[in-house]
Amino acid sequence: MSIDSEDLSICPARITLDAAQLAFFDALPASAPSVQSELGCELERGHEGSHAALGQQVDTKMWWIQWTLSASEINPYTWCPEDCRLFDGHSGRHSPAAR
């Protein structure tokens, strides 16, 4: 088994979504793919501020889960304008787009 060097630069934090968060995603339009109940932070290892993972994308709006040790919330964002797969205003380095 090999470890991808890109994986080493990603924050290892994870979150398990609660019933209310899963219900929010289930209520989005049917064209949205189903969301996973456990997500990993997609920001650079050592980033400042809250952790973040893409929960769902519907058309041009992305719904990101953001969390700390004491709270979590779902926030709408648009894509980072720097050809990056993260949201506009994210902390840390840009991550090459795979859209």
KOLTI-932207 format. One record per residue: residue number from 1; x, y, z of N, C-alpha, C, O in turn. Coordinates in nm, 4 decimals, decimal comma. Each point is the difference from the previous one (the first is absolute). Last residue first. Layout:
// residues N
(atom NUM; (X; Y; Z); (X; Y; Z); (X; Y; Z); (X; Y; Z))
...
This chain:
// residues 99
(atom 99; (-1,2875; 1,9571; -1,1166); (-0,1427; 0,0147; -0,0307); (-0,0324; -0,0543; -0,1356); (-0,1155; 0,0041; -0,0422))
(atom 98; (0,5172; 0,0465; 0,3485); (-0,0278; -0,1278; -0,0650); (-0,1464; -0,0018; -0,0405); (-0,0643; -0,1049; -0,0003))
(atom 97; (0,4847; 0,4808; 0,1667); (-0,1385; -0,0370; -0,0306); (-0,0092; -0,1341; -0,0692); (0,0811; -0,0331; -0,0865))
(atom 96; (0,3108; 0,1958; 0,4431); (-0,0338; -0,0041; -0,1421); (-0,1400; -0,0533; -0,0261); (-0,0422; -0,0990; 0,0598))
(atom 95; (0,1706; 0,3666; 0,3766); (0,0071; -0,1407; -0,0360); (-0,0447; -0,0117; -0,1449); (-0,1102; 0,0435; -0,0335))
(atom 94; (0,3328; 0,3707; 0,3705); (-0,1022; -0,0459; -0,0939); (0,0240; -0,1458; -0,0319); (0,1135; -0,0477; 0,0029))
(atom 93; (0,0489; 0,2530; 0,4763); (0,0297; -0,0001; -0,1428); (-0,1188; -0,0474; -0,0823); (-0,0920; -0,0645; 0,0504))
(atom 92; (-0,0241; 0,2812; 0,4281); (0,1028; -0,0892; -0,0508); (0,0181; 0,0105; -0,1506); (-0,0589; 0,0853; -0,0664))
(atom 91; (-0,4205; 0,0377; 0,2676); (0,1334; 0,0252; 0,0547); (0,0977; -0,0990; -0,0615); (-0,0414; -0,1028; -0,0536))
(atom 90; (-0,4238; 0,2994; -0,1924); (0,0571; -0,1045; 0,0870); (0,1372; 0,0411; 0,0529); (0,0680; 0,0834; -0,0597))
(atom 89; (-0,3869; 0,1519; -0,2576); (0,0355; 0,0512; 0,1319); (0,0594; -0,1022; 0,0948); (0,0192; 0,0295; 0,1179))
(atom 88; (-0,3138; -0,2064; -0,5126); (0,0538; 0,1350; -0,0036); (0,0245; 0,0488; 0,1426); (-0,0911; -0,0027; 0,0828))
(atom 87; (0,1025; -0,5278; -0,1702); (-0,0936; 0,1112; -0,0031); (0,0719; 0,1345; 0,0010); (0,1143; 0,0107; 0,0446))
(atom 86; (0,1087; -0,4710; -0,2617); (-0,0534; 0,0437; 0,1292); (-0,0938; 0,1192; -0,0184); (-0,0226; 0,0441; -0,1127))
(atom 85; (0,3061; -0,2686; -0,2254); (-0,1193; -0,0805; 0,0306); (-0,0642; 0,0356; 0,1336); (-0,0916; -0,0688; 0,0451))
(atom 84; (0,3709; 0,3840; -0,4249); (0,0208; -0,0762; 0,1224); (-0,1280; -0,0762; 0,0316); (-0,1092; 0,0476; -0,0313))
(atom 83; (0,2567; 0,3367; -0,2780); (0,0074; -0,1347; -0,0576); (0,0327; -0,1017; 0,1101); (0,0945; -0,0782; -0,0101))
(atom 82; (-0,1977; 0,5359; 0,1321); (0,1384; -0,0297; -0,0384); (0,0197; -0,1395; -0,0585); (0,1034; -0,0616; 0,0256))
(atom 81; (-0,5101; 0,2821; 0,1809); (0,0266; 0,0478; -0,1362); (0,1394; -0,0363; -0,0532); (0,0309; 0,0304; -0,1152))
(atom 80; (-0,3702; -0,3032; 0,4619); (0,1152; 0,0893; 0,0089); (0,0326; 0,0444; -0,1433); (0,0017; -0,0837; -0,0902))
(atom 79; (-0,5055; -0,0688; 0,1801); (0,1353; -0,0515; -0,0205); (0,1049; 0,1085; 0,0191); (-0,0257; 0,1173; -0,0271))
(atom 78; (-0,4217; -0,0571; 0,3014); (0,0278; -0,0192; -0,1419); (0,1432; -0,0503; -0,0115); (0,0762; 0,0041; 0,0966))
(atom 77; (-0,4451; -0,0616; 0,3325); (0,1147; 0,0689; -0,0590); (-0,0013; -0,0175; -0,1511); (-0,0760; -0,0801; -0,0544))
(atom 76; (-0,2315; -0,0038; 0,5605); (0,0056; 0,0018; -0,1460); (0,1209; 0,0810; -0,0483); (0,0305; 0,1060; 0,0548))
(atom 75; (-0,0961; -0,4050; 0,4223); (0,0034; 0,1327; -0,0609); (0,0057; -0,0089; -0,1516); (0,0663; -0,0884; -0,0544))
(atom 74; (-0,1579; -0,1903; 0,5636); (0,0007; -0,0158; -0,1448); (-0,0108; 0,1388; -0,0609); (-0,0899; 0,0768; 0,0341))
(atom 73; (0,2975; -0,2596; 0,4682); (-0,1069; 0,0658; -0,0733); (0,0161; -0,0274; -0,1492); (0,1071; -0,0398; -0,0459))
(atom 72; (0,0778; -0,0875; 0,6055); (0,0074; -0,0183; -0,1448); (-0,1182; 0,0701; -0,0648); (-0,1038; 0,0203; 0,0631))
(atom 71; (0,4244; -0,0578; 0,4451); (-0,1190; 0,0314; -0,0793); (0,0219; -0,0321; -0,1471); (0,1131; -0,0122; -0,0470))
(atom 70; (0,2219; -0,0539; 0,4101); (-0,1229; 0,0215; 0,0760); (-0,1262; 0,0251; -0,0824); (-0,1094; 0,0010; 0,0565))
(atom 69; (0,5737; -0,0779; -0,2170); (-0,0202; -0,1034; 0,1014); (-0,1345; 0,0135; 0,0702); (-0,0495; -0,0966; 0,0580))
(atom 68; (0,0457; 0,2861; -0,5364); (0,1074; 0,0131; 0,0979); (-0,0225; -0,1139; 0,0992); (-0,0833; -0,0875; -0,0233))
(atom 67; (-0,0980; 0,1921; -0,5245); (-0,0084; -0,0432; 0,1395); (0,1264; 0,0318; 0,0783); (0,1092; 0,0166; -0,0543))
(atom 66; (-0,4393; 0,0065; -0,4426); (0,1145; 0,0592; 0,0690); (-0,0146; -0,0336; 0,1474); (-0,1094; 0,0074; 0,0560))
(atom 65; (-0,0920; -0,1612; -0,5726); (-0,0073; -0,0217; 0,1442); (0,1255; 0,0651; 0,0577); (0,1109; -0,0277; -0,0457))
(atom 64; (-0,3561; 0,1601; -0,4352); (0,1166; -0,0491; 0,0739); (-0,0335; -0,0161; 0,1473); (-0,0644; 0,0862; 0,0598))
(atom 63; (-0,1749; -0,0339; -0,5758); (-0,0320; 0,0012; 0,1427); (0,1154; -0,0674; 0,0737); (0,0222; -0,1202; -0,0137))
(atom 62; (-0,0896; 0,3881; -0,4870); (0,0592; -0,1104; 0,0750); (-0,0371; 0,0172; 0,1464); (0,0063; 0,1104; 0,0540))
(atom 61; (-0,1976; 0,0690; -0,5687); (0,0129; 0,0201; 0,1454); (0,0565; -0,1257; 0,0646); (-0,0463; -0,1112; -0,0256))
(atom 60; (-0,0729; 0,1617; -0,4452); (0,1237; 0,0735; 0,0292); (0,0206; 0,0240; 0,1489); (0,1016; 0,0570; 0,0397))
(atom 59; (-0,4013; -0,4593; -0,1658); (0,0268; 0,1008; -0,1023); (0,1308; 0,0713; 0,0340); (0,1037; -0,0654; 0,0115))
(atom 58; (-0,1653; -0,2017; 0,3581); (-0,1226; 0,0073; -0,0781); (0,0167; 0,1177; -0,0948); (0,0037; 0,1154; 0,0426))
(atom 57; (0,3035; -0,4485; 0,3186); (-0,0019; 0,1067; -0,0992); (-0,1295; -0,0112; -0,0773); (-0,0362; -0,1074; -0,0479))
(atom 56; (0,2508; -0,0632; 0,5635); (-0,0860; -0,0169; -0,1161); (0,0169; 0,1176; -0,0954); (0,0256; 0,1124; 0,0432))
(atom 55; (0,2629; -0,1934; 0,3424); (-0,1091; -0,0914; 0,0303); (-0,0816; -0,0315; -0,1237); (-0,0369; -0,1151; -0,0230))
(atom 54; (0,5649; 0,2774; 0,1416); (-0,1130; 0,0183; -0,0903); (-0,1056; -0,1047; 0,0317); (0,0260; -0,1202; -0,0058))
(atom 53; (0,3188; 0,3132; 0,3752); (-0,0156; -0,1089; -0,0965); (-0,1220; 0,0294; -0,0864); (-0,1025; 0,0467; 0,0498))
(atom 52; (0,4616; 0,1863; 0,3655); (-0,1033; 0,0115; -0,1027); (0,0019; -0,1202; -0,0938); (0,1058; -0,0501; -0,0381))
(atom 51; (0,0711; 0,3053; 0,5576); (0,0200; -0,1031; -0,1012); (-0,1136; 0,0132; -0,1020); (-0,1029; 0,0608; 0,0296))
(atom 50; (0,2688; 0,3759; 0,2581); (-0,0771; -0,1239; 0,0059); (0,0378; -0,0957; -0,1131); (0,0559; 0,0394; -0,1023))
(atom 49; (0,3221; 0,3144; 0,2416); (-0,1452; 0,0039; 0,0011); (-0,0640; -0,1371; -0,0011); (0,0646; -0,1013; 0,0270))
(atom 48; (0,4219; 0,1427; -0,2373); (-0,0587; 0,0791; 0,1084); (-0,1513; -0,0090; -0,0091); (-0,0546; -0,0265; -0,1071))
(atom 47; (0,4203; -0,3647; -0,0627); (-0,0748; 0,1204; -0,0364); (-0,0503; 0,0723; 0,1243); (-0,0107; -0,0584; 0,1078))
(atom 46; (0,2737; -0,3722; -0,1689); (0,0481; 0,1152; 0,0759); (-0,0738; 0,1295; -0,0315); (0,0451; 0,1071; 0,0406))
(atom 45; (-0,0753; -0,4668; -0,4135); (0,0402; -0,0347; 0,1368); (0,0572; 0,1250; 0,0682); (0,0804; 0,0721; -0,0591))
(atom 44; (-0,4307; 0,0012; -0,3365); (0,1412; -0,0331; 0,0193); (0,0286; -0,0312; 0,1473); (-0,0531; 0,0658; 0,0895))
(atom 43; (-0,4494; -0,1468; -0,2637); (0,0962; 0,1099; 0,0020); (0,1411; -0,0520; 0,0256); (0,0201; -0,1158; 0,0366))
(atom 42; (-0,4488; -0,1296; -0,0395); (0,0644; 0,0092; -0,1304); (0,1039; 0,1117; -0,0067); (0,0579; 0,0252; -0,1057))
(atom 41; (-0,3085; -0,3786; 0,4929); (0,0362; 0,1374; -0,0319); (0,0787; 0,0011; -0,1312); (0,0883; -0,0832; -0,0210))
(atom 40; (-0,4353; -0,3146; 0,1029); (0,1311; 0,0441; 0,0442); (0,0265; 0,1430; -0,0429); (-0,0473; 0,0436; -0,1049))
(atom 39; (-0,4218; -0,3679; 0,2215); (0,0787; 0,0782; -0,0948); (0,1336; 0,0382; 0,0616); (0,0124; 0,0104; 0,1220))
(atom 38; (-0,4909; -0,3492; -0,0749); (0,1293; 0,0369; 0,0587); (0,0845; 0,0670; -0,1066); (0,0178; -0,0530; -0,1097))
(atom 37; (-0,4503; -0,0832; -0,0043); (-0,0240; 0,0424; 0,1378); (0,1292; 0,0339; 0,0741); (-0,0046; 0,0666; 0,1034))
(atom 36; (-0,1149; -0,0029; -0,6449); (0,0532; -0,0989; 0,0934); (-0,0231; 0,0498; 0,1420); (-0,0033; 0,1208; 0,0233))
(atom 35; (-0,3139; 0,0063; -0,4554); (0,1156; 0,0417; 0,0784); (0,0442; -0,1147; 0,0909); (-0,0816; -0,0813; 0,0435))
(atom 34; (-0,1802; 0,0906; -0,5492); (-0,0149; -0,0199; 0,1441); (0,1305; 0,0353; 0,0723); (0,1092; -0,0172; -0,0541))
(atom 33; (-0,2330; 0,2719; -0,4066); (0,0352; -0,1358; 0,0442); (-0,0134; -0,0130; 0,1521); (0,0022; 0,1002; 0,0716))
(atom 32; (-0,3034; 0,2366; -0,3807); (0,1222; -0,0026; 0,0806); (0,0301; -0,1441; 0,0419); (-0,0905; -0,0729; 0,0406))
(atom 31; (-0,3069; 0,1988; -0,2775); (0,1147; -0,0122; -0,0898); (0,1329; -0,0034; 0,0756); (0,1032; -0,0352; -0,0572))
(atom 30; (-0,5406; 0,1014; 0,2687); (0,0337; -0,1392; -0,0291); (0,1218; -0,0157; -0,0909); (0,0629; -0,1058; -0,0006))
(atom 29; (-0,1294; 0,5401; 0,3333); (-0,0567; -0,0575; -0,1230); (0,0544; -0,1399; -0,0308); (0,1155; -0,0318; 0,0285))
(atom 28; (-0,1026; 0,1560; 0,4841); (0,0462; 0,0702; -0,1195); (-0,0571; -0,0674; -0,1243); (-0,0442; -0,1147; 0,0071))
(atom 27; (-0,0101; -0,0519; 0,4461); (-0,1048; 0,0903; -0,0482); (0,0428; 0,0799; -0,1232); (-0,0831; 0,0677; -0,0606))
(atom 26; (0,3800; -0,3651; 0,3013); (-0,1041; -0,0799; -0,0647); (-0,1097; 0,0872; -0,0599); (-0,0654; -0,0407; -0,0959))
(atom 25; (0,4076; 0,2428; 0,3563); (0,0500; -0,0431; -0,1304); (-0,1039; -0,0829; -0,0756); (-0,0118; 0,0124; -0,1219))
(atom 24; (-0,0967; 0,1201; 0,5592); (0,0174; 0,1192; -0,0830); (0,0446; -0,0404; -0,1400); (-0,0566; 0,0461; -0,0991))
(atom 23; (0,0361; -0,3824; 0,4226); (-0,1336; 0,0378; -0,0470); (0,0069; 0,1238; -0,0888); (-0,0714; 0,0084; -0,1000))
(atom 22; (0,4652; -0,1481; 0,3157); (-0,0356; -0,0945; -0,1065); (-0,1370; 0,0324; -0,0576); (-0,0201; -0,0115; -0,1209))
(atom 21; (0,1572; 0,2607; 0,4927); (0,0828; 0,0337; -0,1159); (-0,0316; -0,0924; -0,1183); (-0,0099; 0,0459; -0,1138))
(atom 20; (-0,2030; -0,1357; 0,5236); (-0,0499; 0,1261; -0,0563); (0,0799; 0,0402; -0,1240); (-0,0573; 0,0464; -0,0985))
(atom 19; (0,1960; -0,4296; 0,3493); (-0,1259; -0,0237; -0,0715); (-0,0536; 0,1271; -0,0662); (-0,0509; -0,0057; -0,1119))
(atom 18; (0,5776; -0,0017; 0,1875); (-0,1114; -0,0402; 0,0847); (-0,1275; -0,0120; -0,0846); (0,0010; 0,0303; -0,1193))
(atom 17; (0,5376; -0,1050; -0,0284); (-0,1158; 0,0873; -0,0046); (-0,1112; -0,0529; 0,0898); (-0,0194; -0,1209; 0,0123))
(atom 16; (0,5599; 0,0732; 0,0328); (-0,1153; -0,0838; -0,0298); (-0,1224; 0,0900; 0,0086); (-0,0253; 0,0619; 0,1034))
(atom 15; (0,5777; 0,0440; -0,2015); (-0,1255; 0,0294; 0,0680); (-0,1040; -0,1035; -0,0425); (-0,0023; -0,0439; -0,1150))
(atom 14; (0,5906; 0,1482; 0,1280); (-0,1193; -0,0630; -0,0572); (-0,1223; 0,0411; 0,0819); (0,0115; 0,0380; 0,1166))
(atom 13; (0,5628; 0,0944; -0,2231); (-0,1227; 0,0109; 0,0796); (-0,1196; -0,0593; -0,0735); (-0,0102; 0,0101; -0,1223))
(atom 12; (0,4936; 0,0473; -0,0258); (-0,0576; -0,1312; 0,0311); (-0,1324; 0,0044; 0,0767); (-0,0565; -0,1056; 0,0284))
(atom 11; (0,3110; 0,4416; -0,4163); (-0,0350; -0,0072; 0,1417); (-0,0672; -0,1349; 0,0303); (-0,0868; -0,0428; -0,0762))
(atom 10; (0,4324; 0,0870; -0,3338); (-0,1401; 0,0284; 0,0313); (-0,0242; -0,0195; 0,1496); (0,0521; -0,0934; 0,0611))
(atom 9; (0,3612; -0,0046; -0,3012); (-0,0136; 0,1436; 0,0172); (-0,1435; 0,0418; 0,0326); (-0,0272; 0,1189; 0,0166))
(atom 8; (0,1654; -0,5738; -0,1068); (0,0722; 0,0432; 0,1190); (-0,0151; 0,1497; 0,0249); (0,0226; 0,0464; 0,1117))
(atom 7; (-0,1999; -0,2598; -0,5035); (-0,0801; -0,0316; 0,1181); (0,0675; 0,0484; 0,1284); (-0,0682; 0,0338; 0,0968))
(atom 6; (0,2959; -0,0046; -0,5126); (-0,1006; 0,1046; 0,0122); (-0,0862; -0,0230; 0,1240); (-0,0408; 0,0959; 0,0654))
(atom 5; (0,3653; -0,4181; -0,1936); (0,0596; 0,1143; 0,0708); (-0,0985; 0,1145; 0,0133); (0,0116; 0,0793; 0,0935))
(atom 4; (-0,1418; -0,6045; -0,1078); (0,0127; 0,1107; -0,0931); (0,0526; 0,1209; 0,0766); (-0,0526; 0,0343; 0,1059))
(atom 3; (0,1327; -0,5555; 0,0156); (-0,0690; 0,1193; 0,0478); (0,0284; 0,1118; -0,0982); (0,1158; 0,0326; -0,0259))
(atom 2; (-0,1327; -0,6018; -0,0196); (0,0776; 0,1229; -0,0034); (-0,0854; 0,1162; 0,0481); (-0,1226; -0,0025; -0,0104))
(atom 1; (0,1522; -0,5711; 0,0554); (-0,0842; 0,1176; 0,0000); (0,0886; 0,1237; 0,0000); (0,0917; 0,0104; 0,0814))
